[in-house]
């Protein structure tokens, strides 16, 4: 059994309130959860307006499948938001 996770830090310079940020984050998390069947949550910088840190995790029978799923999640986020990905941290156990 393999557990893999990725932490993605986004920068959204147009966000000027926590309400705007919450809307962006909730939308992305819901889309990713439903499309890829992964666990997802906002995991940091929750009080910072223009920065969002989201974490995604997947459990799989193989390292390759877990990493492939997380690669697809990162690409999906990059393609579906105007926010800039400024950091990606991966972990595999």
N, C-alpha and C positions, 0 to 999 in steps of 0.2 A: 504494500500500500504506500502510495506517495501523496504527501500533502505539499502543495506548492502555493505560494502567495506572491502577490505583487502589490507594492505601494506606489501610487501615482500622485505626484504633486502637480497641481495645475495653477497657472497664473492667469487671472481674468481681470485686466486693467479697467474694464468698463463697469465692473461691479462696485456700487457705492453704498450698499447696505447689506446687512446680514440676511434680510428677506430676499434680496436678489440672489445672493450666493446660495441660500437654502433651496431656492427654486431650481437653479442650475444643478446643484448636487443631487437633489432628490430625483430629478428627471433622469440624469445619467445613471444613477444607481438602479432605478426601476427598469430602465431599458436593458442594462447589462444583465441584471438578475434574470429577467424573463427570457432574454435571447440566448444566454449561455449557461444557465443553470449553475451559477457560482454564488458563493456567499459574498456579500458586498456591504461596506459601511464607510461612513466618513470617520476617519481615524485620527485626525489631528488638525491643528490650526483652526479650530472651530469658531474662534472669536476674531479672526482676521478676515476682513472684507474681501480682499482680492486674491487670497490664496486658499485653495482647497486641497486636502489630502484625503485620498480614498484608498481603501484596501480591498483587495479581492482575493479569495482563496478557493481552491479546488482540490478535491480528493479524487485520486485516480489509481488505476492498477499499474500505470507505467509513468515513468518520468517524462517520456516523449509526449504522451497525450496531455499531461498536466501542463507542460511548458507550451505546447502548441495552443491549448485553450487560452492560456494567459497572454500569449503573443497576439491572439485574435482579439482579446479584450482590449489590450493596449491600442491596437490598430483601430478598433471600433471607436474608442474614445477620441483618438486623434482625428478621425474622420467625421465625428458627430458633434463637435463643439468648436467654438472659436477660441476657446481658452488654449493657452500654450502649455504643453507638457514640459515642465522644467526639471523633473527628476523621476526616475523609475528605479525602484529597489526591489530585487527579486530574492525570494528565499525558497529553498526546496528541502524538505525533511524526508 
